[in-house]
């Protein structure tokens, strides 16, 4: 599109008064960093008349993903692998007035992520372009701001060339936007680097490096104070007088000592803060805070991962960036809920697959205690999709990698950098060359963490189950032998793990991606004691399978390159030198519906479905990865009379489980050798299944499953009944179809209609069905195996939100959610 025409049209639309946006700027105290997300206007480019905008602007708040609002269609160029939702070209604009106090200040705008190919304009001036949809970026607004008139910011987002991703990318300004207002002398964005060179339980050395910018027309002399805070209390302070040359960036360093430090760990994720204050002429001109953690760690070739002197197995999952029904529009509560559910099964690690995550994810991992494998690239020079990042590699990869490392290097949750995932170049010398270059860039910016990459596999094997996915399996992996990697990252190939110390005796092990087990929540094949590899080959269309594109929820199906959940964990748990694993994946995600194609539009890989409902394998991990006592029996107990049904039980903290049908014992079962579950094969008869776990003859837990009657009523359960009235907070409401006695109807598919009153809205609906083509933004949803989900978002006022759920032939369910203003 012609830039001049675009700018003229944008200004013309504003001039006639269309959708003028009110600013969300403070009018009194100048806040150094403030959200810049309220009252934007948006429209999609006309798909028929290219390069044409209309007057139909939609007022909205950011973050925003326009694709998730669209209709599923197999003809969308993203394809079913990309979620079968529309892309296109979108335009955002915001008008705002600046307080007079901002005159003479430095004003920046920071975008945490725009997917993709963004162009940002201020008052007709192009500030810059950024093709990468995941990396954050900053522009200096100062030279182009008006203080006597209204300012106009316009952003063009081009996600029209598809496919450009192997999974659902989302479209738009889908992460937060910030305005930063500083003095001319200030701490540079991403200019603080905090390390802890020496750490023990008795004391820790804290080294701070702070980049300070002077944008005055002349030199300035000032005092820089750095302080270490814990729980708001100052425990160390250093100051120095510094001369700042005009137009230069000065690196200021300081060393602090912390006695008896509170060490960051997954159990106690204690955080410190480095506070930097700059004084010019005895006046405070800038104050900047950087959270950090104090911890020691190493990856040892023989002992595995050691945190603060103690061995710790990394029990991780890979996570894509979509939030189910919310799409990719970032929401802190939605991320927190995902992490809470994962923590419930014992997860302590997150791999950001396969791109820089939202900053909010790392902030939550810092606070909640997760070990993060922070990943930058899914491809290098060689592409995987027609229009992917490989098109921009030569021009942008160095800048994007630098910005990524500088953004994330202060997070204590980040323990390793990944420079690539299943990179096609890994098989040749070019891959080794690029890997060494990228690793050198990383280590020039951060010397405290190892570099790895997800390789498939790092060694050659003749095992067909391992090599099915690889284009050139006979070649040695040049990247693995390049010297670029401090950790050898295995994607799958679990049959080779035990040979790692022979093949790489001096380089520690990490299973960067494992499993690729497949399951549909609530659906069960009989019989369960056979293993299936679907699809039969990674590069062949899969035409078999089950009705409705379902996959058995027994742990009996995996992709051919992967394993069942039990197969890989049995290997990892036995060997200390295996630092840990990252399961593919924690949650289902939009796109990549392996093993099927359309009408499937989302994945089957998750231990948890797209709506956030755990699949049965969740409880295997919970029984293995937590100390919480577990007894989980499945499947449901609604079958045809006489049909043989396999009953599985996951349990821990017990010697045995006894199963009863209608108070008749069906026998006791105990796990033998490396078993992770027990099983009974039972002819169905209506009634009650009861499982009792015992230890040394004493009852530990009792669980029952009853044959459900006809669906009769709707049950509503909110994860939180009180939420913040900030216009962002969420309550996730589980909707269950139950019989008259309250037993869940396990095969119910009733359509549920939702009505809402009070200060809130329905932000999304879901049911976890990978084949559903219903809109995530509707006010109704069909149940899927007895359940669906409605997500309630607060508005900006206090009050009660009342949710009513209705369905034909069902007693309605009601629920009240309280919205309250939370002091900041």
RARARA-V497120 format. One record per pair of residues at least 24 apart in sequence whose ideal C-beta (glycine too) atoms are under 10 Angstrom apart, sorted by the first residue. I is the first residue (numbers start at 1). J is the second residue. Records with the same first field share a line. If there is no record, write none. Layout:
BEGIN
I->J, J
END
This chain:
BEGIN
1->45, 50, 51, 52, 53, 89, 119, 156, 158
2->51
3->119, 121, 124, 126, 156
4->124
5->51, 52, 53
6->51, 53, 91, 119, 121, 126, 154, 156
7->121, 123, 124, 125, 126, 152, 154
8->124
9->51, 52, 53, 54, 91, 154
10->53, 91, 93, 121, 124, 152, 153, 154, 156
11->93, 121, 123, 124, 152, 154
12->53, 55
13->41, 43, 53, 54, 55, 57, 91, 93, 152, 154
14->41, 57, 93, 95, 150, 152, 154
15->152
16->55
17->55
18->43, 54, 55, 56, 57, 93
19->43, 55, 56, 57, 58, 59, 60, 93, 94, 95
20->57, 59, 93, 94, 95, 96, 150, 152
21->57, 59, 60, 92, 93, 94, 95, 96, 150, 152, 153
22->59, 94, 95, 96, 97
23->94, 95, 96, 97, 98, 99, 150, 151, 179
24->61, 94, 96, 179
25->96, 97, 98, 99, 102, 179, 181
26->99, 101, 179, 181
27->97, 99, 101
28->99, 101
29->101
30->99, 101, 102, 105, 181, 182, 183
31->179, 180, 181
32->178, 179, 180, 181, 182, 183, 186, 187, 286, 287, 288, 289
33->108, 110, 178, 179, 180, 181, 182, 189, 288, 289
34->178, 179, 180, 181
35->61, 62, 176, 177, 178, 179, 728
36->62, 94, 96, 109, 110, 111, 153, 176, 177, 178, 179, 180
37->61, 62, 63, 64, 94, 173, 175, 176, 177, 178, 179, 727, 728
38->62, 94, 96, 177, 727, 796
39->94, 95, 96
40->64, 92, 93, 94, 95, 153, 155, 173, 177
41->91, 92, 93, 94, 95, 154
42->66, 90, 91, 92, 93, 155, 157, 172, 173
43->89, 90, 91, 92, 93
44->69, 70, 86, 87, 88, 89, 90, 91, 157, 171, 172
45->88, 89, 90, 91, 156, 157, 158, 160
46->88, 89
47->86, 88, 89, 160
50->89, 160
51->89
53->91, 93
57->91, 92, 93
60->92, 172, 173
61->329, 727, 728
62->92, 94, 111, 112, 114, 155, 172, 173, 174, 175, 176, 177, 329, 330
63->112, 113, 114, 170, 172, 173, 174, 175, 176, 177, 326, 327, 328, 329, 330, 331, 358, 728
64->90, 92, 157, 170, 171, 172, 173, 174, 175, 327, 328, 329
65->115, 168, 169, 170, 171, 172, 173, 174, 175, 322, 323, 326, 327, 328, 329, 330
66->90, 92, 157, 159, 170, 171, 172, 173, 174, 327, 329
67->115, 159, 168, 169, 170, 171, 172, 174, 322, 327, 328, 329, 590
68->168, 170, 171, 172, 174, 322, 323, 324, 325, 326, 327, 328, 329, 590, 764, 775, 776, 777
69->171, 172, 327, 329, 775, 776, 777
70->171, 327, 775, 776, 777
71->773, 774, 775
72->590, 598, 599, 601, 602, 771, 772, 773, 774, 775, 776
73->598, 601, 773
74->597, 598, 599, 601, 773
75->598
76->162, 163, 601
77->160, 161, 162, 163, 164, 386, 387
78->159, 162, 163, 164, 165, 167, 168, 169, 171, 385, 590, 591
79->162, 163, 165, 166, 385, 591, 597, 598, 601
80->591, 592, 593, 596, 597, 598, 599, 600, 601, 602
81->163, 165, 166, 167, 168, 385, 591, 592, 593, 594, 597, 598, 601, 603
82->162, 163, 164, 165, 166, 167, 168, 169, 385, 590, 591, 592, 601
83->165, 167, 168, 169, 170, 322, 327, 589, 590, 591, 592, 593, 601, 602, 603
84->168, 590, 591, 593, 598, 599, 600, 601, 602, 773
85->168, 169, 170, 171, 327, 590, 591, 601, 776
86->159, 160, 162, 171
87->115, 116, 157, 158, 159, 160, 161, 162, 163, 164, 165, 169, 170, 171, 387
88->157, 158, 159, 160, 162, 171, 172
89->117, 156, 157, 158, 159, 160, 161, 171
90->114, 155, 156, 157, 158, 159, 160, 171, 172, 173
91->119, 154, 155, 156, 157
92->118, 120, 153, 154, 155, 156, 157, 172, 173, 177
93->121, 152, 153, 154, 155, 156
94->151, 152, 153, 154, 155, 177
95->150, 151, 152, 153, 154
96->145, 146, 150, 151, 152, 153, 179
97->146, 147, 148, 149, 150, 151
98->141, 145, 146, 147, 148, 149, 150, 151, 179, 181
99->147, 181
100->147, 148
101->181
102->141, 142, 145, 147, 179, 181
103->145, 147, 148
104->142, 147, 183, 184
105->142, 145, 180, 181, 182, 183, 184, 186, 215, 285
106->140, 141, 142, 180, 181, 182, 183, 184, 185, 186, 213, 215, 216, 286
107->139, 140, 141, 142, 143, 144, 145, 151, 179, 180, 181, 182
108->138, 139, 140, 141, 142, 178, 179, 180, 181, 182, 186, 188, 189
109->137, 138, 139, 140, 141, 153, 155, 177, 178, 179, 180
110->136, 137, 138, 139, 176, 177, 178, 179, 180, 189, 190, 359
111->135, 136, 137, 138, 139, 155, 173, 175, 176, 177, 178
112->136, 137, 173, 174, 175, 176, 177, 178, 330, 356, 357, 358, 359, 360, 407
113->137, 170, 172, 173, 174, 175, 176, 177, 321, 328, 330, 355, 356, 357, 358, 359
114->155, 156, 157, 158, 159, 171, 172, 173, 174, 175, 177
115->157, 158, 159, 164, 165, 169, 170, 171, 172, 173, 174, 175, 321, 328, 355
116->157, 158, 159, 160, 161, 164, 165, 169, 170, 171, 172, 387, 388, 389, 392
117->156, 157, 158, 159, 160, 161, 164, 387, 392
118->155, 156, 157, 158, 159, 172, 173
119->154, 155, 156, 157, 158
120->153, 154, 155, 156, 157, 173
121->152, 153, 154, 155, 156
122->146, 151, 152, 153, 154, 155
123->149, 150, 151, 152, 153, 154
124->152, 154
126->154, 156
127->153, 155
129->156, 158, 396
130->392, 396, 399, 400, 403
131->158, 164, 389, 391, 392, 393, 395, 396, 400
132->355, 356, 376, 377, 389, 392, 396, 397, 399, 400, 403, 404
133->157, 159, 164, 165, 169, 170, 171, 172, 174, 175, 321, 328, 355, 356, 389
134->169, 174, 175, 321, 328, 352, 354, 355, 356, 357, 358, 376, 377, 378, 389, 400, 404
135->355, 356, 376, 396, 399, 400, 401, 402, 403, 404, 407
136->175, 176, 177, 178, 189, 190, 356, 358, 359, 403, 404, 407
137->189, 399, 400, 403, 407
138->178, 180, 188, 189, 190, 403
140->180, 189, 215
141->179, 180, 181
142->181, 182, 184, 215
153->177
159->387
160->387
161->385, 386, 387, 388, 391
162->385, 386, 387, 388
163->384, 385, 386, 387, 388, 591
164->383, 384, 385, 386, 387, 388, 389, 390, 391
165->320, 354, 355, 378, 384, 385, 387, 388, 389, 591, 592
166->320, 354, 378, 379, 384, 385, 388, 421, 422, 591, 592
167->320, 321, 322, 353, 354, 355, 378, 589, 590, 591, 592, 602, 603
168->320, 321, 322, 327, 328, 589, 590, 591, 592, 601, 602, 603
169->320, 321, 322, 327, 328, 355, 388, 590, 591
170->321, 322, 323, 326, 327, 328, 329, 330, 590
171->327, 328
172->327, 328, 329
173->329
174->321, 322, 326, 327, 328, 329, 330, 358
175->321, 328, 329, 330, 357, 358, 359, 360
176->329, 330, 332, 358, 359, 360
178->359
180->288
182->213, 215, 278, 285, 286, 287, 288
183->213, 214, 215, 216, 220, 222, 278, 280, 283, 284, 285, 286
184->213, 214, 215, 216, 217, 220, 244, 246, 280, 285, 286
185->212, 213, 214, 215, 216, 220, 221, 222, 224, 242, 244, 250, 278, 279, 280, 285, 286
186->211, 212, 213, 214, 215, 276, 278, 285, 286, 287, 288
187->211, 212, 213, 224, 252, 276, 277, 278, 286, 287, 288, 289, 290
188->212, 213, 249, 250, 251, 288, 406
189->213, 288, 403, 406, 407
190->290, 402, 403, 404, 405, 406, 407, 408, 409, 410
191->249, 251, 252, 276, 288, 290, 406
192->226, 252, 274, 276, 288, 289, 290, 292, 406, 409, 410
193->251, 253, 274, 290, 292, 405, 406, 409, 410, 445, 446, 448
194->226, 228, 256, 272, 273, 274, 290, 291, 292, 293, 294, 409, 410, 412, 448
195->292, 409, 410, 446, 447, 448
196->256, 258, 261, 263, 264, 272, 292, 293, 294, 295, 296, 412, 448
197->255, 447, 448
198->257, 296
199->258, 261, 263, 264, 294, 295, 296, 297, 308, 309
200->260, 261, 263, 294, 296, 308, 309
201->260, 261, 262, 263, 296, 308, 309
202->259, 260, 261
203->257, 258, 259, 260, 261, 294
204->228, 256, 257, 258, 259, 260, 261, 262, 263, 272, 294, 295, 296
205->255, 256, 257, 258, 261, 294
206->235, 236, 254, 255, 256, 257, 258, 261, 272, 274, 292, 294
207->253, 254, 255, 256
208->238, 252, 253, 254, 255, 256, 274, 276, 290, 292
209->251, 252, 253, 254
210->250, 251, 252, 253, 254, 274, 276, 278, 288, 290
211->249, 250, 251, 252, 406
212->242, 244, 248, 249, 250, 251, 252, 276, 278, 286, 288
213->244, 247, 248, 249, 250, 286
214->242, 243, 244, 245, 246, 247, 248, 249, 250, 280
215->244, 246, 247, 248, 249
216->244, 245, 246, 247, 280
217->246, 247
218->244, 245, 246, 247
219->243, 244, 245, 246, 247, 248
220->244, 245, 246, 278, 280, 281, 285
221->280, 281
222->277, 278, 279, 280, 281, 282, 283, 285, 286
223->277, 278, 279, 280, 281, 282, 284
224->250, 252, 253, 254, 276, 277, 278, 279, 286
225->254, 275, 276, 277, 278, 279, 284, 287
226->252, 253, 254, 255, 256, 274, 275, 276, 277, 288, 290
227->254, 256, 273, 274, 275, 276, 277, 289
228->254, 256, 257, 258, 261, 272, 273, 274, 275, 292, 294
229->271, 272, 273, 274, 275, 289, 291
230->258, 261, 262, 270, 271, 272, 273, 294
231->262, 270, 271, 272, 273
232->273
234->273, 275
235->259, 260, 261, 272
236->272, 274
237->275, 277
239->277, 279
241->279
242->278
244->278, 280
252->276, 278
258->294
261->293, 294, 295
262->293, 294
263->293, 294, 295, 296, 307, 308, 309, 412
264->292, 293, 294, 295, 296, 297, 307, 308, 366, 369, 412, 413
265->293, 295, 297, 307, 308, 310, 312, 348, 369, 371, 412
266->307, 312, 314, 315, 343, 347, 348, 349, 365, 368, 369, 370, 371, 413
267->307, 312, 348, 369
268->308, 369
269->293, 295, 365, 366, 367, 368, 369, 370, 412, 413
270->294, 295, 367, 369, 412
271->363, 366, 367, 412
272->412
274->410
290->410
291->363, 366, 367, 410, 411, 412
292->366, 409, 410, 411, 412
293->366, 369, 410, 411, 412, 413, 414
294->412
295->412, 413, 415
297->371, 412, 415, 416, 448, 449, 450
298->450, 508, 579
299->415, 416, 449, 450, 452, 486, 487, 507, 508, 509, 510, 577, 579, 580
300->508, 509, 576, 577, 579
301->488, 500, 501, 504, 505, 506, 507, 508, 509, 577, 579
302->501, 505, 508, 576, 577
303->508, 576, 577, 579
304->508, 509, 510, 572, 575, 576, 577, 578, 579, 580
305->349, 371, 415, 416, 487, 508, 509, 510, 576, 577, 578, 579, 580
306->576, 579
307->348, 371, 415
311->576, 579
312->348, 349, 371, 579, 580
313->348, 349, 572, 573, 575, 576, 578, 579, 580, 581, 625
314->347, 348, 349, 351, 370, 371, 373, 415, 416, 510, 511, 572, 578, 579, 580, 581, 582
315->342, 345, 346, 347, 348, 349, 371, 569, 572, 573, 580, 581, 582, 583, 621, 624, 625, 626
316->342, 347, 348, 349, 350, 351, 370, 371, 372, 373, 510, 511, 512, 513, 514, 580, 581, 582, 583, 586
317->342, 345, 347, 348, 349, 350, 351, 353, 370, 514, 515, 581, 582, 583, 584, 585, 586, 587, 606, 607, 608, 621
318->349, 350, 351, 352, 353, 354, 373, 375, 421, 454, 491, 512, 513, 514, 515, 516, 581, 582, 583, 584, 585, 586, 587, 589, 605, 606
319->347, 350, 351, 352, 353, 357, 361, 582, 583, 584, 585, 586, 587, 589, 606
320->352, 353, 354, 355, 357, 585, 586, 587, 588, 589, 590, 591, 592, 603, 605, 606
321->352, 353, 354, 355, 356, 357, 358, 361, 589
322->587, 588, 589, 590, 591, 602, 610
323->358, 587, 589, 590, 610, 612, 730, 764, 791
324->587, 588, 589, 590, 602, 609, 610, 611, 612, 732, 764, 766, 768, 776, 789, 791
325->590, 610, 611, 612, 732, 762, 763, 764, 765, 766, 767, 775, 776, 777, 778, 781, 789, 790, 791
326->730, 763, 764, 766, 776, 777, 791, 793
327->590, 764, 776, 777
328->358, 590
329->763, 764
330->357, 358, 359, 360, 361
331->358, 360, 728, 729, 730, 763, 791, 793
332->358, 360, 361, 363, 364, 728, 729, 730
333->360, 364, 719, 720, 723, 724, 728, 729, 730, 731, 732, 791, 793, 794
334->360, 612, 728, 730, 732, 763, 764, 791, 793
335->360, 361, 363, 364, 365
336->360, 361, 364, 367, 368, 730
337->612, 719, 720, 730, 731, 732, 791
338->364, 586, 587, 608, 612
339->364, 365, 367, 368, 369, 370, 586
340->364, 368, 612, 719
341->586, 587, 607, 608, 612, 613, 614, 618, 719, 732
342->368, 370, 586, 587, 607, 608, 614, 618, 621
343->368, 369, 370, 625, 626
344->608, 614, 618, 621, 622, 626, 628
345->586, 607, 608, 614, 617, 618, 619, 620, 621, 622, 623, 624, 625, 626, 628, 630
346->618, 621, 622, 623, 624, 625, 626, 627, 628, 630
347->371, 582, 583, 586, 607, 621, 622, 625, 626
348->580, 625
349->373, 413, 415, 416, 510, 579, 580, 581, 582, 583, 586
350->374, 413, 414, 582, 586
351->375, 416, 418, 421, 454, 489, 510, 512, 513, 581, 582, 583, 584, 585, 586
352->376, 408, 414, 418
353->378, 418, 421, 454, 512, 513, 582, 584, 585, 586, 589
354->378, 379, 384, 418, 420, 421, 422, 454, 513
355->389, 404, 421
356->400, 401, 403, 404, 405, 407, 408
357->408
359->407, 408, 411
361->411, 413
362->407, 408, 410, 411, 412, 413, 414
363->411, 413
364->413
365->411, 412, 413, 414
366->410, 411, 412, 413, 414
367->412, 413
368->413
369->412, 413
370->413, 414, 415
371->412, 413, 414, 415, 416, 579, 580, 582
372->408, 411, 412, 413, 414, 415, 416, 417
373->414, 415, 416, 417, 418, 452, 454, 487, 489, 510, 512, 513, 580, 582
374->404, 405, 407, 408, 409, 411, 413, 414, 415, 416, 417, 418, 449
375->404, 416, 417, 418, 419, 420, 421, 452, 453, 454, 512, 582
376->400, 401, 403, 404, 405, 408, 417, 418, 419, 420, 421, 438, 442, 453
377->401, 404, 418, 419, 420, 421, 423, 434, 438, 453
378->420, 421, 422, 423, 454
379->420, 421, 422, 423, 424, 425
380->419, 420, 423, 424, 425, 426, 430, 431, 434, 435, 438
381->423, 424, 425, 430, 431, 434
382->423, 424, 425, 426, 430, 431
383->424
384->421, 422, 423, 424
390->424
393->434
397->434, 437, 438, 441
398->437, 438, 441
401->437, 438, 441, 442, 445
402->441, 442, 444, 445
404->441, 442, 445
405->441, 442, 443, 444, 445, 446, 449
406->445, 446
408->446, 449
409->442, 445, 446, 447, 448, 449
410->446
414->446, 448, 449
415->448, 449, 450, 487, 510, 579
416->449, 450, 451, 452, 486, 487, 489, 510, 512, 579
417->442, 443, 445, 446, 449, 450, 451, 452, 453, 486, 487
418->442, 451, 452, 453, 454, 485, 487, 489, 510, 512, 582
419->451, 452, 453, 454, 479, 484, 485, 489
420->452, 453, 454, 455, 479, 484, 485, 489
421->453, 454, 455, 456, 489, 491, 512, 513
422->453, 454, 455, 456, 469, 470, 491, 492, 512, 513
423->453, 454, 455, 456, 479
424->471, 472
425->478, 479
426->453, 454, 455, 456, 457, 458, 470, 472, 475, 476, 477, 478, 479, 480, 482
427->455, 456, 460, 470, 471, 472, 473, 474, 475, 476, 477, 478, 479
428->472, 475, 476, 477, 478, 479
429->478, 479, 482
430->478, 479
431->455, 477, 478, 479, 480, 482, 484
432->477, 478, 479, 480, 481, 482, 483, 484
433->478, 479, 482, 484
434->479, 482, 484
435->478, 479, 480, 481, 482, 483, 484, 485
436->479, 482, 483, 484, 485
437->484
438->484
439->482, 483, 484, 485, 486
440->484
442->484, 486
443->484, 486
449->486, 487
450->485, 486, 487, 507, 508, 510
451->484, 485, 486, 487, 489
452->484, 485, 486, 487, 488, 489, 490, 507, 508, 510, 512
453->479, 480, 482, 484, 485, 487, 488, 489, 491, 512
454->489, 490, 491, 492, 510, 511, 512, 513, 582, 584
455->479, 480, 485, 488, 489, 490, 491, 492, 493, 512, 513
456->489, 490, 491, 492, 493, 512, 513, 561
457->488, 489, 490, 491, 492, 493, 494, 495, 496, 497, 561
458->485, 488, 489, 490, 491, 493, 496, 500, 503, 504, 507, 509, 512
459->488, 490, 493, 496, 499, 500, 502, 503, 504
460->496, 503
461->493, 495, 496, 499
463->493, 495, 496
464->537, 560
465->492, 493, 494, 495, 533, 558, 560, 561, 562, 563
466->492, 493, 494, 495, 496, 560, 561, 562
467->493, 560, 561
468->492, 533, 535, 536, 537, 538, 539, 540, 559, 560, 561, 562
469->493, 516, 537, 538, 539, 559, 560, 561, 562
470->538, 561
471->538, 539
480->504, 507
481->507
483->507
485->510
486->510
487->512, 579
488->512
489->513, 582
490->514, 578, 581
491->516, 561, 562, 582, 584
492->516, 558, 559, 560, 561, 562, 563, 568, 584
493->561, 562, 563
494->562, 563, 567, 568, 569, 570, 571, 572, 581
495->563, 567, 568, 571
496->571
497->568, 571, 572, 574, 575, 577, 578, 581
498->571, 574, 575, 577, 578
500->575, 577, 578
501->575, 577, 578
508->577, 578, 579
509->572, 575, 577, 578, 579, 580, 581
510->578, 579, 580, 581, 582
511->568, 571, 572, 578, 579, 580, 581, 582, 583
512->580, 581, 582, 584
513->561, 562, 581, 582, 583, 584, 585
514->562, 563, 565, 567, 568, 569, 571, 572, 580, 581, 582, 583, 584
515->555, 558, 559, 562, 563, 564, 565, 566, 567, 568, 569, 581, 582, 583, 584, 585, 605, 607, 617
516->557, 558, 559, 560, 561, 562, 563, 564, 568, 583, 584, 585, 594, 603, 604, 605
517->551, 555, 556, 557, 558, 559, 562, 563, 564, 565, 566, 567, 568, 583, 584, 585, 604, 605, 606, 607, 615, 617
518->545, 551, 552, 553, 555, 556, 557, 558, 559, 562, 564, 593, 594, 595, 596, 603, 604, 605, 606
519->550, 551, 552, 553, 554, 555, 556, 557, 558, 564, 565, 588, 604, 605, 606, 607, 609, 615, 616, 617
520->546, 548, 549, 550, 551, 552, 553, 557, 588, 600, 604, 609, 615, 768, 769, 770, 771, 784, 785
521->550, 551, 553, 588, 604, 606, 608, 609, 610, 611, 613, 614, 615, 616, 618, 767, 768, 769, 770, 784, 785, 786, 787
522->550, 553, 609, 613, 615, 616, 634, 635, 636, 744, 746, 747, 768, 769, 784, 785, 786, 787
523->547, 548, 550, 551, 552, 553, 554, 615, 635, 746, 747, 784, 785
524->550, 552, 553, 554, 556, 616, 634, 635, 636, 639, 645, 646, 648, 746
525->550, 551, 552, 553, 554, 556, 557, 635, 646
526->552, 554, 635, 639, 643, 644, 645, 646, 681
527->552, 554, 556, 644, 645, 646, 679, 681
528->552, 553, 554, 555, 556, 635, 645, 646, 647, 648, 677, 679, 681
529->554, 556, 646, 648, 679, 681
530->554, 556, 557
531->555, 556, 557, 558, 563, 564, 566, 567
532->556, 557, 558, 560, 564, 595
533->557, 558, 559, 560, 561, 562, 563, 564, 595
534->558, 559, 560, 594, 595, 596, 604
535->559, 560, 594, 595, 596, 597
536->560, 595
537->561
538->594, 595
541->595, 596, 597
542->594, 595, 596, 597
543->596, 597
544->595
545->595, 596, 600
546->596
548->596, 599, 600, 769, 770, 771
549->593, 595, 596, 597, 598, 599, 600, 601, 604, 769, 770, 771
550->596, 600, 604, 769, 770, 771, 785
551->594, 595, 596, 600, 604, 770
552->635
553->604, 609, 615, 616, 617, 634, 635, 648, 785
554->616, 617, 634, 635, 646, 648, 677, 679
555->615, 616, 617, 620, 648, 650, 676, 677
556->646
557->595, 604
558->584, 594, 595, 605
559->584, 594, 595, 604, 605
560->595
562->594, 605
564->617, 620, 676
565->607, 615, 616, 617, 618, 620, 621, 624, 676
566->617, 620, 624, 674, 675, 676, 677
567->676
569->617, 620, 621, 624, 625, 674, 676
570->624, 673, 674, 675, 676
571->674
573->624, 625, 674, 676
574->674
583->607, 617, 621
586->618
587->611, 612
588->612, 613, 615, 768, 770
590->770, 776
593->770, 771
596->770, 771
598->771, 773
599->770, 771, 772, 773
600->769, 770, 771, 772
601->769, 770, 771, 772, 773
602->766, 768, 769, 770, 771, 772
603->770
604->770
606->768, 770
608->768
609->766, 767, 768, 769, 770, 784, 785, 787, 789
610->766, 767, 768, 769, 770, 772, 776, 789
611->732, 734, 735, 764, 765, 766, 767, 768, 769, 781, 784, 787, 788, 789, 790, 791
612->719, 732, 734, 766, 768, 789, 791
613->734, 766, 767, 768, 784, 785, 786, 787, 788, 789
615->768
616->648, 650, 677
617->650, 676, 677
618->650
619->648, 649, 650, 651, 652, 677
620->648, 650, 651, 652, 676, 677
621->650, 676
622->650, 652
623->649, 650, 651, 652, 653, 654, 671, 676, 677
624->650, 652, 676
625->652
626->652
627->652, 653
628->652, 653
629->653, 654, 693, 695, 700, 701
630->654, 693, 700, 701, 703
631->657, 691, 692, 693, 700, 701, 702, 703
632->677, 691, 701, 703
633->657, 659, 677, 678, 680, 689, 690, 691, 693, 703, 704, 705
634->677, 689, 703, 705, 746
635->689, 705, 746
636->689, 705, 706, 707, 708, 743, 744, 745, 746, 747, 785, 786
637->661, 682, 684, 685, 686, 687, 688, 689, 704, 705, 706, 707, 708, 743, 746
638->684, 686, 705, 706, 707, 708, 709, 743, 744, 745, 746, 747, 748, 786
639->682, 683, 684, 685, 686, 707, 746, 747
640->684
641->683, 684, 685, 686
642->683, 684, 685
643->682, 683, 684, 685
644->681, 682, 683, 684
645->680, 681, 682, 683, 684, 689
646->679, 680, 681, 682
647->678, 679, 680, 681, 682, 689, 691, 705
648->677, 678, 679, 680
649->677, 678, 679, 680, 691, 693, 703
650->676, 677, 678
651->676, 677, 678, 691, 693, 694, 700, 701, 703
652->676, 693, 695, 700, 701
653->693, 695, 700, 701
654->692, 693, 694, 695, 696, 698, 699, 700, 701
655->693, 694, 695, 696, 697, 698, 700
656->692, 693, 694, 695, 696, 697, 700
657->691, 692, 693, 694, 700, 701, 703
658->690, 691, 692, 693, 694, 699
659->689, 690, 691, 692
660->687, 688, 689, 690, 691, 692, 702, 704
661->685, 686, 687, 688, 689, 690
662->686, 687, 688, 689, 690, 707
663->687, 688, 690
664->690
665->690, 692
666->690, 691
668->692, 694
670->694
688->743
704->743
705->743, 744, 746
706->739, 741, 742, 743, 744
707->739, 743, 746
708->737, 738, 739, 740, 741, 742, 743, 744, 745, 746, 747, 748, 786
709->738, 739, 740, 741, 743, 745
710->739, 740, 745, 748, 809
711->737, 738, 739, 740, 744, 745, 747, 748, 749, 750, 783, 786, 807, 809, 810
712->737, 738, 739, 740, 741, 742, 743, 745, 809, 810, 811
713->737, 738, 739, 740, 741, 742, 745, 805, 807, 809, 810, 811, 812, 813
714->738, 750, 752, 783, 788, 804, 805, 806, 807, 810, 811, 812, 813, 814
715->742, 744, 786, 787, 805, 811, 813, 815
716->752, 754, 790, 803, 804, 805, 812, 813, 814, 815, 816
717->813, 815
718->790, 792, 801, 803, 815, 816, 817
719->791
720->792, 817, 818
721->801, 815, 816, 817, 818
722->817, 818, 819, 820, 822
723->760, 792, 793, 794, 801, 817, 818, 819, 820, 822
724->794, 796, 819, 820, 821, 822
725->759, 760, 794, 795, 796, 797, 798, 799, 801, 818, 819, 820, 821, 822
726->793, 794, 795, 796, 819, 820, 821, 822, 824
727->759, 760, 761, 793, 794, 795, 796, 797, 819
728->763, 793, 794, 795, 796
729->760, 792, 793, 794, 817, 819, 820, 822
730->760, 763, 764, 791, 792, 793, 794, 817
731->760, 763, 790, 791, 792, 793, 794, 801, 803, 815, 817, 818, 819
732->763, 764, 766, 789, 790, 791, 792
733->762, 765, 788, 789, 790, 791, 792, 803, 805, 813, 815, 817
734->787, 788, 789, 790
735->765, 767, 781, 783, 786, 787, 788, 789, 790, 803, 805, 807, 813, 815
736->783, 786, 787, 788, 805, 813
737->783, 785, 786, 787, 788, 805, 807, 810, 813
738->786, 810, 811, 813
740->811
743->786
744->783, 785, 786, 787
745->783, 785, 786, 787, 810
746->785, 786, 787
747->783, 784, 785, 786
748->782, 783, 784, 785, 786, 787, 788, 807, 810
749->782, 783, 784, 785, 786, 788
750->781, 782, 783, 786, 788, 807, 808, 809, 810
751->780, 781, 782, 783, 788, 806, 807, 808
752->779, 780, 781, 782, 783, 788, 790, 805, 806, 807, 808, 810, 812, 813
753->778, 779, 780, 781, 804, 805, 806, 807, 808, 812
754->778, 779, 780, 781, 788, 790, 792, 803, 804, 805, 806, 813
755->779, 780, 802, 803, 804, 805, 806, 812, 814
756->790, 792, 801, 802, 803, 804, 817
757->799, 800, 801, 802, 803, 804
758->792, 794, 795, 797, 798, 799, 800, 801, 802, 803, 816, 817, 818, 819
759->794, 795, 796, 797, 798, 799, 800, 801, 817, 819
760->792, 793, 794, 795, 797, 799, 800, 801, 802, 803, 817, 819
761->791, 792, 793, 794, 795, 801
762->790, 791, 792, 793, 803
763->790, 791, 792, 793, 794
764->789, 790, 791, 792, 793
765->789, 790, 791
766->790, 791
780->805, 806, 807
781->805
782->807
783->807, 810
790->815
792->817, 819
793->819
794->818, 819, 820, 821
795->819
796->821
797->821
END
